[in-house]
Amino acid sequence: MSQRGRHQESKTKLEISPSETMKAEEENYKEEDKEPKSEDWRPPSVFGAADLKNRAVGLYNIGQTCCLNSLLQVFFMNIHFTKILRRISVPVCGTQKKNNVPYQMLLLLEEMQRGKQKAVSPRELAICLLAHRVTMFVQYDAAQLFLTLWNLLKKQMKNPELVEKLSDLYTIGVQEHLACQICSSETKRNSSMLTLPVPLLDSGFYMLKTLEECLQCFFHPEELTGHNMCFCEHCGKKTPFRQCVKLVHLPQTLTIHLKRFCFGRSAYIHKISSCLPFPQDLDFNEVLTEQQCQAYDSEKAAWQYELFAVVAHSGSTSCGHYCAYIRSLTECKWYCFNDSLVEQVSWDDVKSTYGHSDLSWGQTAYLLFYMKKHPQ
């Protein structure tokens, strides 16, 4: 394994659910809302860290923070996100400033952009997250922490326009369908998702071969029979149902969660390290069928994507390490952000995260971030 993937962390693992995080936020906001609102403050233009003339800047690992560091670099390298972040309002009092996640992220980004050090510490942001009952200095699931960070950002951005822009940048729109197989009655519900959690195994527990197959599997209809039957109001009893999800809207930045940690045939969670290739260019019109989409032609015309970032995991379910491979949107060069170590890499280095069944401790892609080529 290369130097980028050698770091391993202790076996302590503790996760906090998004619902607990949101409850903590609500309690904090009961106090914050009593404070007067500040005027909009707009700092100098903010771009991705590696898009500056200065060298790219890393983040020190201050105690099992490799997951947080990797996600922060993905946020900061996204110039569409930093354009939103630099328009936030500055909290009025000191306590609010310390407990405001968007503001602490902006301060951290500005410190990185001064370019005077090879790496900076995310300590103040970590303390801020602790104030919102986000357990720090433990092993984390990157998909869960990404959701937690995003929810905190959205909750603490007071400006409705910025909240809308943040949602437009990351939120996926889907329509859930549930149809009775006896009377054909059907219910539909529109919902939103922050990530597409695609399986790596099909219904028969066989490994899927490509990312495109994983996406097709996610949107494939599922038959609910036996113990999974649902109660039908029209039939007055439990009947077999057909369940499916149809794609309605894709955002500017699309996040795909590769579900490498699963139960499989056993009762224990294990990691799937098998090879799963993912393309640099992804066109959803070529991946999904007409029956799997519920979108207008004008919406589907912008469904061409280019790979922007990969958050990779090395190790097992109980002990591991995260790093991020990110493509500069202005330089079109790939960088590897491995805590305080940042270096330019090649596409072959990125492809090394496809995985390999014989290398259970090797780097494997866990989160994929794609950017629209031609946004509407």
C-alpha positions, -999 to +999 in steps of 0.1 A: +000+000+000+012+035-007+021+060+020-014+076+016-031+045+030-008+033+058-024+053+087-046+031+109-065+042+140-077+026+172-105+001+174-129+023+194-160+028+174-190+050+183-215+066+161-242+092+166-274+091+147-286+121+126-317+122+147-297+127+179-277+154+162-308+173+151-322+171+187-290+186+200-292+214+174-328+223+184-318+226+220-289+249+211-311+270+189-336+277+216-308+298+232-293+312+200-326+325+186-328+349+216-297+367+204-301+395+178-293+387+142-262+401+127-257+418+094-245+398+064-207+396+063-190+387+031-153+378+033-130+378+003-137+353-025-132+317-014-120+290-038-110+254-033-078+250-013-058+234-042-072+260-067-050+287-051-015+297-064-003+285-030+003+248-024-025+227-012-030+226+026-037+195+047-055+191+080-038+176+111-053+144+125-060+155+161-073+121+172-092+098+148-103+128+127-093+114+093-130+109+084-138+145+093-107+158+075-115+140+043-151+153+042-139+188+050-115+188+021-143+176-002-165+205+009-137+230+006-125+219-028-161+224-042-161+260-053-199+259-056-201+251-019-175+278-009-195+304-028-224+297-004-202+295+027-186+329+021-221+345+022-231+334+056-239+359+084-214+363+112-229+354+146-231+383+171-217+370+204-186+349+212-206+318+222-226+318+190-194+321+170-179+291+188-210+270+183-218+280+147-206+252+123-208+272+090-188+301+106-162+277+121-158+260+087-152+294+071-126+303+096-108+270+090-109+275+053-095+310+055-067+297+077-059+270+051-059+296+024-033+318+040-009+291+028+017+297+055+017+261+067+016+227+051-014+218+074-037+234+099-056+220+129-094+215+128-095+218+166-119+247+169-144+231+145-141+198+164-150+217+197-179+233+179-192+199+168-189+186+203-212+214+214-238+199+192-233+165+208-214+151+178-191+126+194-155+133+182-122+114+183-138+081+175-141+059+144-169+072+121-188+061+091-181+087+064-216+085+050-232+092+084-208+120+093-214+136+059-251+136+067-245+150+102-223+179+089-247+188+061-277+189+085-258+212+108-248+235+080-284+237+067-298+242+102-274+270+111-276+290+079-301+316+088-305+330+053-333+311+035-317+319+001-285+301+012-304+272+026-321+268-007-288+270-026-273+244-003-302+221-009-301+226-047-264+218-046-267+184-029-303+172-027-316+143-048-353+141-056-370+107-059-406+094-060-414+062-040-440+039-055-459+011-036-484-009-056-507-038-044-503-069-066-539-080-059-560-048-066-533-027-083-539+003-060-508+024-058-495+051-035-468+076-045-447+099-023-421+125-032-390+126-010-354+138-010-321+122-003-286+135+003-269+104-010-277+074-033-269+044-010-263+018-037-257-019-029-227-038-040-245-072-039-276-082-058-306-099-042-288-133-045-257-119-026-236-119-058-211-091-063-222-065-089-195-057-114-197-019-121-211+012-106-237+013-133-250-021-123-252-009-086-273+021-097-296-001-118-300-025-088-309+004-065-337+015-088-349-020-096-384-028-084-386-051-053-414-077-047-426-076-011-440-111-003-443-135+026-432-118+059-427-085+040-463-082+027-480-049+035-516-041+046-538-030+017-567-008+027-587-017-004-582-055+001-586-053+038-556-076+045-519-081+039-511-086+003-480-088-019-467-054-029-443-041-056-420-013-043-398+009-064-380+042-064-380+065-094-355+093-100-370+128-103-341+152-098-303+152-096-283+180-080-252+199-091-231+177-068-242+141-067-231+119-038-231+081-042-226+059-011-211+025-019-225+002+007-194-017+014-203-024+051-232-049+052-245-080+070-246-103+039-255-139+048-242-137+084-253-118+114-221-098+115-212-066+096-183-072+072-166-050+046-168-058+009-134-051-005-140-066-039-132-046-070-159-021-082-149+001-111-164+035-114-162+058-145-149+093-148-179+102-168-214+091-158-246+097-179-278+086-160-298+086-193-276+057-204-277+039-170-314+040-161-345+030-181-375+053-188-395+033-162-369+041-135-372+079-141-400+103-133-384+135-147-390+160-175-368+159-206-353+193-196-342+178-163-327+147-178-308+167-203-284+178-175-278+143-162-242+141-175-216+140-147-179+140-142-161+125-112-151+151-087-140+133-055-136+099-039-135+093-001-116+060+003-115+037+033-087+013+042-090-012+070-118-033+086-151-025+102-135-019+136-102-002+126-095+019+096-085+051+080-100+076+055-084+098+029-099+118-001-089+120-037-102+152-052-100+168-087-093+205-087-122+222-106-099+248-120-067+229-126-083+196-135-056+178-115-061+151-089-049+155-053-048+131-025-057+146+009-044+122+036-047+143+068-017+166+069-001+150+038-013+164+004+002+154-029-008+155-066-017+121-079-027+105-112-059+088-124-042+055-119-039+063-082-076+071-080-084+038-097-064+020-070-095+026-048-116+003-070-108-024-044-095-060-045-110-091-029-075-103-019-065-070-002-090-067+027-070-038+042-064-020+010-080+013+000-116+011-013-138+039-026-167+045-001-182+078-012-182+091-048-189+127-056-199+136-092-203+171-106-227+181-134-209+188-167-237+212-179-258+225-150-291+241-158 
